[in-house]
Amino acid sequence: MPYELLLTDSTLIKDIKLELESEKKFVKPIYQDGRYKVIRTTITEDDHPLLAKQKSYLLRKYTAGRLCDKNDENNIVGFTRSFLKARNVANFEELISHLPIRYTVYTPLLLFNNSKEKSFNHIKWREFFQLVGLPVKDEYCKQMLSKVFVKLKLTHVAINMPIIEADVMRRPFNIYPLYGELVSPALDVRAEELWDSPTETDFQSTLWCHTIQNGIHQYWAPMFTMFSRGNIKEKKRILDKFQDIEGNDVVDMYAGIGYFTLCYLKRNARKVYCFEINPWSVEALRKGLDANAIDPQRCKIYNESNENCTARIREAVTRKMRIRHINLGLLPTSKPSWPLALEVIRLQYSTSSMNIVSLHIHENVHIIHLQDDSFITKTLNALKAIDKDMCYEAKHLERIKTFAPDIWHICLDVDVKCLELSSLVPLT
Ligand SMILES: C[S@@+](CC[C@H](N)C(=O)[O-])C[C@H]1O[C@@H](n2cnc3c(N)ncnc32)[C@H](O)[C@@H]1O
């Protein structure tokens, strides 16, 4: 049976459709199913590169002309129904009504979404698992992986929970394992040293997930770092649209597991300077470099705060600086690092002929401030207030994804130029 793709972010439809059409795998028409836009394909292979490339959608098999039969053992609902019936579970329809059907595959992990009504964390499912005990719960997950996700080589099941906003490292404290160990029981996940200064043994004692987006391999440890599928659109923009990456340098503040760093390197940046405070993300970035066969010499990673960037870049740059892009990727705002980015630009102007640097400012912005352009005006004024000797031009505002109702995660591209070289007081 071929696959269809279920999307909640309709801004992705155009690109996905174009890609499928170019491979003659698109089936008309795109239709609505509940909250999903559904795109049908003629792809039947589980490991087809087009499906492996992006995970910004759910996958479902369909038979020509109609949706998959709900009782079909090949889908989660059908499988669960027959599993529960075979065990004479009295309230199985009630459990089915709270069954989560939204999930993401991050090999080897199957990660279920968590909603109030549909979740394995729903009281009805928690009571059921408690009643039947661990062996049945394990058997249920094991069979689901082997029957519904044939060939995907999945070994773990967990529930995704929201990231805690207040945690600056965006750590997934609330990921909830259902089947398989995400970390070895020997690790004390509450110990501060494990988060602040993990050892090689710690790195080997946890599960690492892998996904390929836009042809780029990415790794992360779901217990220790977040991963955001929604950034796929921005990654593609770096790969397709950004000017002058090739042969130039990039600074990636808040580098994380390298969502953006790896794209800049794929686009042949000469060197990317990364600043990231979470050692688990740094390890993930190293794995990403290795998996993409990128020379680690081209990526200088500082497991430190952005605050050190001017000093670090000054001591690292032995050849002429050619910083052309500075990425500022923290939500809800990257504002604390704007002065640091401008300091780096100032440092560069005093030693190099590169006369234009693009800032890529990520921020969560209310739709009202996008519609009346006040976000752009405010940002340009704020930059001017930080360093009046530069001129700032907003080149593009990309709406990446909705973060909450009426709140957009955006990226504003601002070109920074020096007004007059002689007017700049060199940094000491
Ligand atoms: C939204 S995530 C980054 C997304 C990223 N581009 C990626 O690939 O994961 C923000 C990252 O910024 C890091 N961070 C937060 N404050 C920082 C700071 N002052 N200096 C450096 N990194 C910081 C966090 O640890 C987190 O990994």
Ligand as a Chemical Component Dictionary entry (heavy atoms), coordinates in Angstrom:
data_LIG
# 
_chem_comp.id                   LIG 
_chem_comp.type                 NON-POLYMER 
_chem_comp.pdbx_formal_charge   0 
_chem_comp.three_letter_code    LIG 
# 
loop_
_chem_comp_atom.comp_id 
_chem_comp_atom.atom_id 
_chem_comp_atom.alt_atom_id 
_chem_comp_atom.type_symbol 
_chem_comp_atom.charge 
_chem_comp_atom.model_Cartn_x 
_chem_comp_atom.model_Cartn_y 
_chem_comp_atom.model_Cartn_z 
_chem_comp_atom.pdbx_ordinal 
LIG C1  C1  C 0  16.445 26.584 20.278 1  
LIG S1  S1  S 1  17.870 25.736 20.781 2  
LIG C2  C2  C 0  18.918 25.820 19.418 3  
LIG C3  C3  C 0  18.480 25.374 18.156 4  
LIG C4  C4  C 0  19.716 25.033 17.430 5  
LIG N1  N1  N 0  19.995 25.875 16.397 6  
LIG C5  C5  C 0  19.897 23.517 17.367 7  
LIG O1  O1  O 0  20.381 22.937 16.430 8  
LIG O2  O2  O -1 19.578 22.816 18.353 9  
LIG C6  C6  C 0  18.719 26.965 21.708 10 
LIG C7  C7  C 0  20.090 26.518 22.180 11 
LIG O3  O3  O 0  20.765 27.649 22.733 12 
LIG C8  C8  C 0  21.566 27.208 23.810 13 
LIG N2  N2  N 0  21.867 28.409 24.614 14 
LIG C9  C9  C 0  21.028 29.092 25.421 15 
LIG N3  N3  N 0  21.655 30.183 25.935 16 
LIG C10 C10 C 0  22.911 30.203 25.421 17 
LIG C11 C11 C 0  24.027 31.081 25.536 18 
LIG N4  N4  N 0  23.981 32.146 26.306 19 
LIG N5  N5  N 0  25.151 30.805 24.851 20 
LIG C12 C12 C 0  25.216 29.700 24.054 21 
LIG N6  N6  N 0  24.197 28.832 23.897 22 
LIG C13 C13 C 0  23.058 29.066 24.572 23 
LIG C14 C14 C 0  20.708 26.136 24.469 24 
LIG O4  O4  O 0  21.486 25.219 25.200 25 
LIG C15 C15 C 0  20.037 25.466 23.258 26 
LIG O5  O5  O 0  20.748 24.341 22.793 27 
# 
loop_
_chem_comp_bond.comp_id 
_chem_comp_bond.atom_id_1 
_chem_comp_bond.atom_id_2 
_chem_comp_bond.value_order 
_chem_comp_bond.pdbx_ordinal 
LIG C1  S1  SING 1  
LIG S1  C2  SING 2  
LIG S1  C6  SING 3  
LIG C2  C3  SING 4  
LIG C3  C4  SING 5  
LIG C4  N1  SING 6  
LIG C4  C5  SING 7  
LIG C5  O1  DOUB 8  
LIG C5  O2  SING 9  
LIG C6  C7  SING 10 
LIG C7  O3  SING 11 
LIG C7  C15 SING 12 
LIG O3  C8  SING 13 
LIG C8  N2  SING 14 
LIG C8  C14 SING 15 
LIG N2  C9  SING 16 
LIG N2  C13 SING 17 
LIG C9  N3  DOUB 18 
LIG N3  C10 SING 19 
LIG C10 C11 SING 20 
LIG C10 C13 DOUB 21 
LIG C11 N4  SING 22 
LIG C11 N5  DOUB 23 
LIG N5  C12 SING 24 
LIG C12 N6  DOUB 25 
LIG N6  C13 SING 26 
LIG C14 O4  SING 27 
LIG C14 C15 SING 28 
LIG C15 O5  SING 29 
# 
